[in-house]
Amino acid sequence: MIKLFNTLSKRVEVFKPIDDVVKIYCCGVTVYDLCHLGHARSYIAWDVLRRFLIYSDFKVKYVQNFTDIDDKILKRAKEECSSMKEVSEKNILEFHKDMDSLGIMRPDSMPRATNHICNICSFITILEDKGYAYSRDGDVYYSVFKNKNYGKLSNQNIQEQNINQQGRMANEENSKKLNPQDFALWKKAKDDEPFFDSPWGKGRPGWHIECSAMVKDELGDTIDIHLGGSDLIFPHHENEIAQSEAANGKKLANYWLHNGMVNVNGQKMSKSLKNFKTIRELIKSGISPMTLRYFVMTVNYRKPLDFTEEALRSASEAWKNINVALSFMDLTKGAFRSIEKNESLEEEYKEKISIELSQKKLKFSEALGNDLNTAGAIAIIYDLAKPLKNFLNQFQRVEGFKIDLNEKFFLLESFKTLEKLSEVLGLKKEVLVKESKIKEDEISSLIDERLKAKMEKNYAKADEIRNLLKEKGIELIDQSKEITTWIRV
């Protein structure tokens, strides 16, 4: 059973698909710049949802759009002495690079607003014919007071709603509207702007109508799940509902899911505060893509995510342990490929391990099924990784290390389960540092020196030794204040 928090009903609901294929629409990026940490947070969360639905034997059609015409794109084109199309194409390519690096599955379809102009015009015409839209000197507006249910997603009072709607509409356009709250469906082109032909003259679509038209064209009148960041609840998703349900006479989406925003050191991420973090910058700084993915999943998708150096360091260390376990086959160099036919295992033991691992799989599914509790799912991943990591610690240090057949079976089955469940979270092994040539007596000497430094509270020196060994591919494991072991990674 999968339960999801539905923004529309404001409660957790059991997920029931409309038919055999789960239809999902995710609001995509406006392609004027590189993607930032907020995009990573959103698309990682929805990637886990998609992967989990597939793991749970649902068929999924996942659509995510590109907004490739917008004031921000036009502004960037002027700054770069370029065109709207060139700016969009460049940033679409960069978007794919970033998402691919984070292990995010590509959507089944990625429609662009500029390829749906005919559908958008048809959609607006239907709204006009039904009395929900009106034209004014080449502009077309949606009349919110004609829709009695307007505001049902955001629960905002229609009289108090933001007139300017996040800067997507110029203030001078308000004078054309019947009511300040009405929003643009079609915008008359200015002299220096690119345009498309329409029944109302040369112009371009408003932001909100693009998604309504693409949802209908790609997935139909009613879809299962609509996704986006919580900043899109109003006005974007509220306006999508108003447009689509007025035109189609049907519910737009059964479930609305929204992810929380990203903060940096407790403050909202923004360019004005100079704490803006792009995915590209983070990875170039040395943060591995899977560390970033792991970090995002440590917090429930609906809650704010606070990006701090300390939290990232903690995520890096935790991911490193899982990554070592996912590299189990590489590090054991073929010693654990399979159980040979002539190796006899006790059936009772096999059944015991099978039950234990089945219970872990069940807890994993229960965690993700509880409104995508990724932290709970990660706990199961960590539990599976621990015995593999502990074994590797012994295997790499003791020459000719021998293993009991039962333990071999347990480790092999644990590894298979770890791989499968990690894939559901989109966690894939990363290349480990190549084995160093540092000798064991040198390692032991440096460990003793580090323990002495810690006893003398010279933590700077202790950290320096740890980092030195890390550079040589040696990971230290502090088992207690007096005992430190190590492993080559």
Summary of the structure (lengths in Angstrom):
residues: 489
radius of gyration: 27.1
end to end distance: 38.9
largest distance: 85.0
contacts: 1516
relative contact order: 0.11
helix: 48%
strand: 16%
